[in-house]
Amino acid sequence: MKFSCEKVVLQNALAISSRAVATKSAIPALEGLLLNCSGGELTVTGYNMQLGIRTRFA
């Protein structure tokens, strides 16, 4: 999949969502961010079993 966006917009979305991600976790799937692109919108999700942050932008 390919998408294009402004670098600053992507950096802001990653910075906001990464606040919820733990650096070391017992569950390796929770150590990263989920990027989902559909319908002209990118969703960045971070989750750590107690807190979840989802950021969307066009």
Predicted model as a PDB file, atoms N, CA, C, CB and O in Angstrom, pLDDT in the B-factor column:
MODEL        1                                                                  
ATOM      1  N   MET A   1       0.848  -1.167   0.000  1.00 72.00           N  
ATOM      2  CA  MET A   1       0.000   0.000   0.000  1.00 72.00           C  
ATOM      3  C   MET A   1       0.896   1.234   0.000  1.00 72.00           C  
ATOM      4  CB  MET A   1      -0.966  -0.004   1.219  1.00 72.00           C  
ATOM      5  O   MET A   1       1.927   1.267   0.672  1.00 72.00           O  
ATOM      6  N   LYS A   2       0.496   2.227  -0.749  1.00 81.00           N  
ATOM      7  CA  LYS A   2       1.196   3.494  -0.790  1.00 81.00           C  
ATOM      8  C   LYS A   2       0.242   4.606  -0.396  1.00 81.00           C  
ATOM      9  CB  LYS A   2       1.790   3.750  -2.184  1.00 81.00           C  
ATOM     10  O   LYS A   2      -0.931   4.596  -0.768  1.00 81.00           O  
ATOM     11  N   PHE A   3       0.754   5.560   0.356  1.00 82.00           N  
ATOM     12  CA  PHE A   3      -0.012   6.758   0.646  1.00 82.00           C  
ATOM     13  C   PHE A   3       0.973   7.923   0.720  1.00 82.00           C  
ATOM     14  CB  PHE A   3      -0.834   6.610   1.979  1.00 82.00           C  
ATOM     15  O   PHE A   3       2.170   7.721   0.925  1.00 82.00           O  
ATOM     16  N   SER A   4       0.478   9.103   0.558  1.00 86.00           N  
ATOM     17  CA  SER A   4       1.347  10.278   0.672  1.00 86.00           C  
ATOM     18  C   SER A   4       0.662  11.318   1.545  1.00 86.00           C  
ATOM     19  CB  SER A   4       1.683  10.870  -0.730  1.00 86.00           C  
ATOM     20  O   SER A   4      -0.557  11.489   1.507  1.00 86.00           O  
ATOM     21  N   CYS A   5       1.484  12.009   2.336  1.00 87.00           N  
ATOM     22  CA  CYS A   5       0.981  13.066   3.210  1.00 87.00           C  
ATOM     23  C   CYS A   5       2.139  13.982   3.560  1.00 87.00           C  
ATOM     24  CB  CYS A   5       0.320  12.479   4.500  1.00 87.00           C  
ATOM     25  O   CYS A   5       3.291  13.699   3.231  1.00 87.00           O  
ATOM     26  N   GLU A   6       1.830  15.062   4.216  1.00 90.00           N  
ATOM     27  CA  GLU A   6       2.874  15.974   4.659  1.00 90.00           C  
ATOM     28  C   GLU A   6       3.613  15.360   5.840  1.00 90.00           C  
ATOM     29  CB  GLU A   6       2.282  17.353   5.038  1.00 90.00           C  
ATOM     30  O   GLU A   6       3.007  14.739   6.714  1.00 90.00           O  
ATOM     31  N   LYS A   7       4.911  15.540   5.854  1.00 93.00           N  
ATOM     32  CA  LYS A   7       5.766  14.955   6.885  1.00 93.00           C  
ATOM     33  C   LYS A   7       5.372  15.428   8.288  1.00 93.00           C  
ATOM     34  CB  LYS A   7       7.228  15.302   6.611  1.00 93.00           C  
ATOM     35  O   LYS A   7       5.340  14.633   9.226  1.00 93.00           O  
ATOM     36  N   VAL A   8       5.077  16.703   8.426  1.00 94.00           N  
ATOM     37  CA  VAL A   8       4.738  17.274   9.735  1.00 94.00           C  
ATOM     38  C   VAL A   8       3.440  16.683  10.273  1.00 94.00           C  
ATOM     39  CB  VAL A   8       4.617  18.801   9.639  1.00 94.00           C  
ATOM     40  O   VAL A   8       3.329  16.423  11.471  1.00 94.00           O  
ATOM     41  N   VAL A   9       2.469  16.472   9.409  1.00 91.00           N  
ATOM     42  CA  VAL A   9       1.180  15.914   9.824  1.00 91.00           C  
ATOM     43  C   VAL A   9       1.376  14.482  10.329  1.00 91.00           C  
ATOM     44  CB  VAL A   9       0.160  15.945   8.648  1.00 91.00           C  
ATOM     45  O   VAL A   9       0.819  14.098  11.358  1.00 91.00           O  
ATOM     46  N   LEU A  10       2.168  13.700   9.600  1.00 90.00           N  
ATOM     47  CA  LEU A  10       2.442  12.319  10.018  1.00 90.00           C  
ATOM     48  C   LEU A  10       3.227  12.292  11.321  1.00 90.00           C  
ATOM     49  CB  LEU A  10       3.214  11.566   8.923  1.00 90.00           C  
ATOM     50  O   LEU A  10       2.925  11.481  12.197  1.00 90.00           O  
ATOM     51  N   GLN A  11       4.219  13.148  11.472  1.00 93.00           N  
ATOM     52  CA  GLN A  11       5.002  13.202  12.704  1.00 93.00           C  
ATOM     53  C   GLN A  11       4.125  13.545  13.900  1.00 93.00           C  
ATOM     54  CB  GLN A  11       6.130  14.224  12.573  1.00 93.00           C  
ATOM     55  O   GLN A  11       4.288  12.958  14.970  1.00 93.00           O  
ATOM     56  N   ASN A  12       3.203  14.481  13.738  1.00 93.00           N  
ATOM     57  CA  ASN A  12       2.297  14.848  14.836  1.00 93.00           C  
ATOM     58  C   ASN A  12       1.400  13.691  15.226  1.00 93.00           C  
ATOM     59  CB  ASN A  12       1.443  16.050  14.447  1.00 93.00           C  
ATOM     60  O   ASN A  12       1.199  13.438  16.414  1.00 93.00           O  
ATOM     61  N   ALA A  13       0.857  12.986  14.249  1.00 91.00           N  
ATOM     62  CA  ALA A  13      -0.015  11.845  14.534  1.00 91.00           C  
ATOM     63  C   ALA A  13       0.753  10.741  15.242  1.00 91.00           C  
ATOM     64  CB  ALA A  13      -0.639  11.306  13.241  1.00 91.00           C  
ATOM     65  O   ALA A  13       0.233  10.131  16.177  1.00 91.00           O  
ATOM     66  N   LEU A  14       1.980  10.473  14.814  1.00 91.00           N  
ATOM     67  CA  LEU A  14       2.803   9.446  15.452  1.00 91.00           C  
ATOM     68  C   LEU A  14       3.190   9.850  16.871  1.00 91.00           C  
ATOM     69  CB  LEU A  14       4.062   9.180  14.622  1.00 91.00           C  
ATOM     70  O   LEU A  14       3.193   9.010  17.771  1.00 91.00           O  
ATOM     71  N   ALA A  15       3.511  11.109  17.081  1.00 91.00           N  
ATOM     72  CA  ALA A  15       3.893  11.582  18.415  1.00 91.00           C  
ATOM     73  C   ALA A  15       2.733  11.473  19.391  1.00 91.00           C  
ATOM     74  CB  ALA A  15       4.384  13.030  18.349  1.00 91.00           C  
ATOM     75  O   ALA A  15       2.922  11.084  20.544  1.00 91.00           O  
ATOM     76  N   ILE A  16       1.546  11.811  18.941  1.00 91.00           N  
ATOM     77  CA  ILE A  16       0.372  11.743  19.826  1.00 91.00           C  
ATOM     78  C   ILE A  16       0.038  10.300  20.168  1.00 91.00           C  
ATOM     79  CB  ILE A  16      -0.845  12.422  19.170  1.00 91.00           C  
ATOM     80  O   ILE A  16      -0.157   9.978  21.340  1.00 91.00           O  
ATOM     81  N   SER A  17      -0.033   9.424  19.170  1.00 90.00           N  
ATOM     82  CA  SER A  17      -0.420   8.035  19.399  1.00 90.00           C  
ATOM     83  C   SER A  17       0.647   7.247  20.150  1.00 90.00           C  
ATOM     84  CB  SER A  17      -0.715   7.360  18.083  1.00 90.00           C  
ATOM     85  O   SER A  17       0.317   6.314  20.882  1.00 90.00           O  
ATOM     86  N   SER A  18       1.911   7.600  19.984  1.00 88.00           N  
ATOM     87  CA  SER A  18       2.983   6.841  20.637  1.00 88.00           C  
ATOM     88  C   SER A  18       3.022   7.068  22.143  1.00 88.00           C  
ATOM     89  CB  SER A  18       4.323   7.214  20.035  1.00 88.00           C  
ATOM     90  O   SER A  18       3.722   6.340  22.847  1.00 88.00           O  
ATOM     91  N   ARG A  19       2.297   8.046  22.654  1.00 89.00           N  
ATOM     92  CA  ARG A  19       2.233   8.260  24.107  1.00 89.00           C  
ATOM     93  C   ARG A  19       1.606   7.074  24.827  1.00 89.00           C  
ATOM     94  CB  ARG A  19       1.442   9.527  24.420  1.00 89.00           C  
ATOM     95  O   ARG A  19       1.875   6.850  26.007  1.00 89.00           O  
ATOM     96  N   ALA A  20       0.777   6.317  24.127  1.00 86.00           N  
ATOM     97  CA  ALA A  20       0.095   5.184  24.750  1.00 86.00           C  
ATOM     98  C   ALA A  20       0.898   3.895  24.653  1.00 86.00           C  
ATOM     99  CB  ALA A  20      -1.260   4.983  24.113  1.00 86.00           C  
ATOM    100  O   ALA A  20       0.547   2.907  25.299  1.00 86.00           O  
ATOM    101  N   VAL A  21       1.963   3.880  23.867  1.00 85.00           N  
ATOM    102  CA  VAL A  21       2.700   2.646  23.609  1.00 85.00           C  
ATOM    103  C   VAL A  21       3.813   2.482  24.640  1.00 85.00           C  
ATOM    104  CB  VAL A  21       3.283   2.643  22.175  1.00 85.00           C  
ATOM    105  O   VAL A  21       4.589   3.408  24.878  1.00 85.00           O  
ATOM    106  N   ALA A  22       3.888   1.300  25.250  1.00 78.00           N  
ATOM    107  CA  ALA A  22       4.952   0.985  26.193  1.00 78.00           C  
ATOM    108  C   ALA A  22       6.201   0.544  25.437  1.00 78.00           C  
ATOM    109  CB  ALA A  22       4.499  -0.111  27.183  1.00 78.00           C  
ATOM    110  O   ALA A  22       6.101  -0.116  24.402  1.00 78.00           O  
ATOM    111  N   THR A  23       7.373   0.904  25.948  1.00 77.00           N  
ATOM    112  CA  THR A  23       8.611   0.501  25.283  1.00 77.00           C  
ATOM    113  C   THR A  23       8.883  -0.982  25.472  1.00 77.00           C  
ATOM    114  CB  THR A  23       9.787   1.317  25.808  1.00 77.00           C  
ATOM    115  O   THR A  23       9.370  -1.644  24.556  1.00 77.00           O  
ATOM    116  N   LYS A  24       8.578  -1.503  26.636  1.00 78.00           N  
ATOM    117  CA  LYS A  24       8.707  -2.941  26.907  1.00 78.00           C  
ATOM    118  C   LYS A  24       7.371  -3.451  27.410  1.00 78.00           C  
ATOM    119  CB  LYS A  24       9.843  -3.233  27.945  1.00 78.00           C  
ATOM    120  O   LYS A  24       6.805  -2.922  28.367  1.00 78.00           O  
ATOM    121  N   SER A  25       6.875  -4.492  26.747  1.00 75.00           N  
ATOM    122  CA  SER A  25       5.584  -5.050  27.116  1.00 75.00           C  
ATOM    123  C   SER A  25       5.669  -6.563  27.121  1.00 75.00           C  
ATOM    124  CB  SER A  25       4.480  -4.571  26.156  1.00 75.00           C  
ATOM    125  O   SER A  25       6.464  -7.146  26.384  1.00 75.00           O  
ATOM    126  N   ALA A  26       4.856  -7.201  27.948  1.00 79.00           N  
ATOM    127  CA  ALA A  26       4.807  -8.664  27.966  1.00 79.00           C  
ATOM    128  C   ALA A  26       4.174  -9.195  26.684  1.00 79.00           C  
ATOM    129  CB  ALA A  26       4.023  -9.164  29.193  1.00 79.00           C  
ATOM    130  O   ALA A  26       4.387 -10.349  26.312  1.00 79.00           O  
ATOM    131  N   ILE A  27       3.401  -8.354  26.014  1.00 80.00           N  
ATOM    132  CA  ILE A  27       2.756  -8.721  24.756  1.00 80.00           C  
ATOM    133  C   ILE A  27       3.435  -7.921  23.639  1.00 80.00           C  
ATOM    134  CB  ILE A  27       1.197  -8.444  24.801  1.00 80.00           C  
ATOM    135  O   ILE A  27       3.215  -6.714  23.536  1.00 80.00           O  
ATOM    136  N   PRO A  28       4.252  -8.563  22.804  1.00 78.00           N  
ATOM    137  CA  PRO A  28       4.999  -7.831  21.781  1.00 78.00           C  
ATOM    138  C   PRO A  28       4.140  -7.028  20.809  1.00 78.00           C  
ATOM    139  CB  PRO A  28       5.824  -8.786  21.008  1.00 78.00           C  
ATOM    140  O   PRO A  28       4.615  -6.032  20.263  1.00 78.00           O  
ATOM    141  N   ALA A  29       2.911  -7.424  20.582  1.00 73.00           N  
ATOM    142  CA  ALA A  29       2.038  -6.704  19.653  1.00 73.00           C  
ATOM    143  C   ALA A  29       1.697  -5.303  20.160  1.00 73.00           C  
ATOM    144  CB  ALA A  29       0.755  -7.495  19.422  1.00 73.00           C  
ATOM    145  O   ALA A  29       1.275  -4.454  19.375  1.00 73.00           O  
ATOM    146  N   LEU A  30       1.872  -5.050  21.446  1.00 77.00           N  
ATOM    147  CA  LEU A  30       1.543  -3.741  22.017  1.00 77.00           C  
ATOM    148  C   LEU A  30       2.732  -2.781  22.019  1.00 77.00           C  
ATOM    149  CB  LEU A  30       1.031  -3.912  23.433  1.00 77.00           C  
ATOM    150  O   LEU A  30       2.621  -1.668  22.534  1.00 77.00           O  
ATOM    151  N   GLU A  31       3.856  -3.189  21.457  1.00 80.00           N  
ATOM    152  CA  GLU A  31       5.046  -2.347  21.447  1.00 80.00           C  
ATOM    153  C   GLU A  31       5.130  -1.449  20.218  1.00 80.00           C  
ATOM    154  CB  GLU A  31       6.276  -3.206  21.525  1.00 80.00           C  
ATOM    155  O   GLU A  31       6.117  -0.731  20.058  1.00 80.00           O  
ATOM    156  N   GLY A  32       4.132  -1.468  19.351  1.00 86.00           N  
ATOM    157  CA  GLY A  32       4.185  -0.664  18.134  1.00 86.00           C  
ATOM    158  C   GLY A  32       2.905   0.109  17.914  1.00 86.00           C  
ATOM    159  O   GLY A  32       2.027   0.155  18.776  1.00 86.00           O  
ATOM    160  N   LEU A  33       2.816   0.713  16.750  1.00 90.00           N  
ATOM    161  CA  LEU A  33       1.643   1.476  16.349  1.00 90.00           C  
ATOM    162  C   LEU A  33       0.961   0.773  15.186  1.00 90.00           C  
ATOM    163  CB  LEU A  33       2.027   2.923  15.967  1.00 90.00           C  
ATOM    164  O   LEU A  33       1.617   0.137  14.362  1.00 90.00           O  
ATOM    165  N   LEU A  34      -0.340   0.892  15.126  1.00 90.00           N  
ATOM    166  CA  LEU A  34      -1.126   0.347  14.023  1.00 90.00           C  
ATOM    167  C   LEU A  34      -1.445   1.484  13.065  1.00 90.00           C  
ATOM    168  CB  LEU A  34      -2.435  -0.343  14.536  1.00 90.00           C  
ATOM    169  O   LEU A  34      -2.027   2.494  13.462  1.00 90.00           O  
ATOM    170  N   LEU A  35      -1.061   1.318  11.797  1.00 91.00           N  
ATOM    171  CA  LEU A  35      -1.385   2.280  10.753  1.00 91.00           C  
ATOM    172  C   LEU A  35      -2.419   1.660   9.839  1.00 91.00           C  
ATOM    173  CB  LEU A  35      -0.121   2.707   9.958  1.00 91.00           C  
ATOM    174  O   LEU A  35      -2.210   0.566   9.316  1.00 91.00           O  
ATOM    175  N   ASN A  36      -3.530   2.346   9.641  1.00 92.00           N  
ATOM    176  CA  ASN A  36      -4.604   1.853   8.793  1.00 92.00           C  
ATOM    177  C   ASN A  36      -5.023   2.971   7.845  1.00 92.00           C  
ATOM    178  CB  ASN A  36      -5.812   1.354   9.643  1.00 92.00           C  
ATOM    179  O   ASN A  36      -5.420   4.052   8.280  1.00 92.00           O  
ATOM    180  N   CYS A  37      -4.933   2.700   6.556  1.00 91.00           N  
ATOM    181  CA  CYS A  37      -5.281   3.703   5.556  1.00 91.00           C  
ATOM    182  C   CYS A  37      -6.466   3.195   4.745  1.00 91.00           C  
ATOM    183  CB  CYS A  37      -4.068   4.022   4.631  1.00 91.00           C  
ATOM    184  O   CYS A  37      -6.383   2.149   4.101  1.00 91.00           O  
ATOM    185  N   SER A  38      -7.565   3.937   4.780  1.00 89.00           N  
ATOM    186  CA  SER A  38      -8.734   3.560   3.995  1.00 89.00           C  
ATOM    187  C   SER A  38      -9.605   4.791   3.770  1.00 89.00           C  
ATOM    188  CB  SER A  38      -9.541   2.435   4.701  1.00 89.00           C  
ATOM    189  O   SER A  38      -9.740   5.648   4.644  1.00 89.00           O  
ATOM    190  N   GLY A  39     -10.179   4.856   2.602  1.00 87.00           N  
ATOM    191  CA  GLY A  39     -11.081   5.953   2.280  1.00 87.00           C  
ATOM    192  C   GLY A  39     -10.433   7.321   2.295  1.00 87.00           C  
ATOM    193  O   GLY A  39     -11.095   8.312   2.603  1.00 87.00           O  
ATOM    194  N   GLY A  40      -9.151   7.398   1.968  1.00 86.00           N  
ATOM    195  CA  GLY A  40      -8.477   8.689   1.960  1.00 86.00           C  
ATOM    196  C   GLY A  40      -8.135   9.219   3.335  1.00 86.00           C  
ATOM    197  O   GLY A  40      -7.831  10.402   3.484  1.00 86.00           O  
ATOM    198  N   GLU A  41      -8.180   8.352   4.354  1.00 90.00           N  
ATOM    199  CA  GLU A  41      -7.913   8.764   5.720  1.00 90.00           C  
ATOM    200  C   GLU A  41      -6.917   7.794   6.347  1.00 90.00           C  
ATOM    201  CB  GLU A  41      -9.222   8.827   6.547  1.00 90.00           C  
ATOM    202  O   GLU A  41      -7.046   6.581   6.178  1.00 90.00           O  
ATOM    203  N   LEU A  42      -5.935   8.310   7.064  1.00 92.00           N  
ATOM    204  CA  LEU A  42      -4.961   7.477   7.772  1.00 92.00           C  
ATOM    205  C   LEU A  42      -5.284   7.505   9.255  1.00 92.00           C  
ATOM    206  CB  LEU A  42      -3.503   7.963   7.514  1.00 92.00           C  
ATOM    207  O   LEU A  42      -5.477   8.571   9.840  1.00 92.00           O  
ATOM    208  N   THR A  43      -5.342   6.325   9.858  1.00 94.00           N  
ATOM    209  CA  THR A  43      -5.593   6.200  11.283  1.00 94.00           C  
ATOM    210  C   THR A  43      -4.353   5.605  11.933  1.00 94.00           C  
ATOM    211  CB  THR A  43      -6.851   5.326  11.562  1.00 94.00           C  
ATOM    212  O   THR A  43      -3.861   4.562  11.501  1.00 94.00           O  
ATOM    213  N   VAL A  44      -3.844   6.268  12.977  1.00 93.00           N  
ATOM    214  CA  VAL A  44      -2.693   5.797  13.736  1.00 93.00           C  
ATOM    215  C   VAL A  44      -3.192   5.467  15.137  1.00 93.00           C  
ATOM    216  CB  VAL A  44      -1.531   6.869  13.769  1.00 93.00           C  
ATOM    217  O   VAL A  44      -3.761   6.322  15.815  1.00 93.00           O  
ATOM    218  N   THR A  45      -2.977   4.209  15.576  1.00 92.00           N  
ATOM    219  CA  THR A  45      -3.489   3.767  16.867  1.00 92.00           C  
ATOM    220  C   THR A  45      -2.370   3.224  17.732  1.00 92.00           C  
ATOM    221  CB  THR A  45      -4.572   2.710  16.682  1.00 92.00           C  
ATOM    222  O   THR A  45      -1.553   2.425  17.273  1.00 92.00           O  
ATOM    223  N   GLY A  46      -2.330   3.657  18.992  1.00 91.00           N  
ATOM    224  CA  GLY A  46      -1.411   3.132  19.997  1.00 91.00           C  
ATOM    225  C   GLY A  46      -2.222   2.647  21.180  1.00 91.00           C  
ATOM    226  O   GLY A  46      -3.212   3.274  21.560  1.00 91.00           O  
ATOM    227  N   TYR A  47      -1.802   1.516  21.774  1.00 88.00           N  
ATOM    228  CA  TYR A  47      -2.596   0.906  22.836  1.00 88.00           C  
ATOM    229  C   TYR A  47      -1.670   0.204  23.821  1.00 88.00           C  
ATOM    230  CB  TYR A  47      -3.633  -0.090  22.253  1.00 88.00           C  
ATOM    231  O   TYR A  47      -0.673  -0.385  23.403  1.00 88.00           O  
ATOM    232  N   ASN A  48      -1.972   0.249  25.118  1.00 85.00           N  
ATOM    233  CA  ASN A  48      -1.145  -0.432  26.113  1.00 85.00           C  
ATOM    234  C   ASN A  48      -1.957  -1.173  27.179  1.00 85.00           C  
ATOM    235  CB  ASN A  48      -0.242   0.567  26.781  1.00 85.00           C  
ATOM    236  O   ASN A  48      -1.503  -1.284  28.318  1.00 85.00           O  
ATOM    237  N   MET A  49      -3.119  -1.670  26.848  1.00 83.00           N  
ATOM    238  CA  MET A  49      -4.023  -2.430  27.729  1.00 83.00           C  
ATOM    239  C   MET A  49      -4.778  -1.551  28.726  1.00 83.00           C  
ATOM    240  CB  MET A  49      -3.236  -3.475  28.488  1.00 83.00           C  
ATOM    241  O   MET A  49      -5.794  -1.993  29.263  1.00 83.00           O  
ATOM    242  N   GLN A  50      -4.329  -0.341  28.991  1.00 87.00           N  
ATOM    243  CA  GLN A  50      -5.057   0.560  29.876  1.00 87.00           C  
ATOM    244  C   GLN A  50      -5.471   1.837  29.151  1.00 87.00           C  
ATOM    245  CB  GLN A  50      -4.207   0.903  31.096  1.00 87.00           C  
ATOM    246  O   GLN A  50      -6.487   2.448  29.484  1.00 87.00           O  
ATOM    247  N   LEU A  51      -4.693   2.227  28.177  1.00 89.00           N  
ATOM    248  CA  LEU A  51      -4.914   3.487  27.472  1.00 89.00           C  
ATOM    249  C   LEU A  51      -4.785   3.241  25.974  1.00 89.00           C  
ATOM    250  CB  LEU A  51      -3.908   4.582  27.944  1.00 89.00           C  
ATOM    251  O   LEU A  51      -3.866   2.558  25.521  1.00 89.00           O  
ATOM    252  N   GLY A  52      -5.703   3.797  25.227  1.00 90.00           N  
ATOM    253  CA  GLY A  52      -5.624   3.715  23.776  1.00 90.00           C  
ATOM    254  C   GLY A  52      -5.788   5.094  23.179  1.00 90.00           C  
ATOM    255  O   GLY A  52      -6.664   5.856  23.587  1.00 90.00           O  
ATOM    256  N   ILE A  53      -4.940   5.418  22.206  1.00 92.00           N  
ATOM    257  CA  ILE A  53      -5.030   6.708  21.528  1.00 92.00           C  
ATOM    258  C   ILE A  53      -5.116   6.458  20.034  1.00 92.00           C  
ATOM    259  CB  ILE A  53      -3.813   7.619  21.872  1.00 92.00           C  
ATOM    260  O   ILE A  53      -4.296   5.744  19.458  1.00 92.00           O  
ATOM    261  N   ARG A  54      -6.128   7.061  19.416  1.00 93.00           N  
ATOM    262  CA  ARG A  54      -6.334   6.937  17.965  1.00 93.00           C  
ATOM    263  C   ARG A  54      -6.329   8.335  17.370  1.00 93.00           C  
ATOM    264  CB  ARG A  54      -7.679   6.185  17.631  1.00 93.00           C  
ATOM    265  O   ARG A  54      -7.043   9.224  17.833  1.00 93.00           O  
ATOM    266  N   THR A  55      -5.510   8.517  16.329  1.00 92.00           N  
ATOM    267  CA  THR A  55      -5.394   9.790  15.643  1.00 92.00           C  
ATOM    268  C   THR A  55      -5.737   9.569  14.184  1.00 92.00           C  
ATOM    269  CB  THR A  55      -3.972  10.398  15.802  1.00 92.00           C  
ATOM    270  O   THR A  55      -5.244   8.629  13.561  1.00 92.00           O  
ATOM    271  N   ARG A  56      -6.587  10.438  13.633  1.00 93.00           N  
ATOM    272  CA  ARG A  56      -6.981  10.332  12.230  1.00 93.00           C  
ATOM    273  C   ARG A  56      -6.690  11.639  11.513  1.00 93.00           C  
ATOM    274  CB  ARG A  56      -8.474   9.968  12.103  1.00 93.00           C  
ATOM    275  O   ARG A  56      -6.818  12.725  12.078  1.00 93.00           O  
ATOM    276  N   PHE A  57      -6.296  11.506  10.251  1.00 90.00           N  
ATOM    277  CA  PHE A  57      -6.166  12.677   9.399  1.00 90.00           C  
ATOM    278  C   PHE A  57      -6.350  12.283   7.953  1.00 90.00           C  
ATOM    279  CB  PHE A  57      -4.810  13.356   9.602  1.00 90.00           C  
ATOM    280  O   PHE A  57      -6.139  11.130   7.579  1.00 90.00           O  
ATOM    281  N   ALA A  58      -6.745  13.251   7.141  1.00 87.00           N  
ATOM    282  CA  ALA A  58      -7.018  12.990   5.712  1.00 87.00           C  
ATOM    283  C   ALA A  58      -5.734  13.035   4.911  1.00 87.00           C  
ATOM    284  CB  ALA A  58      -8.025  14.013   5.145  1.00 87.00           C  
ATOM    285  O   ALA A  58      -5.758  12.841   3.696  1.00 87.00           O  
TER     286      ALA A  58                                                      
ENDMDL                                                                          
END                                                                             
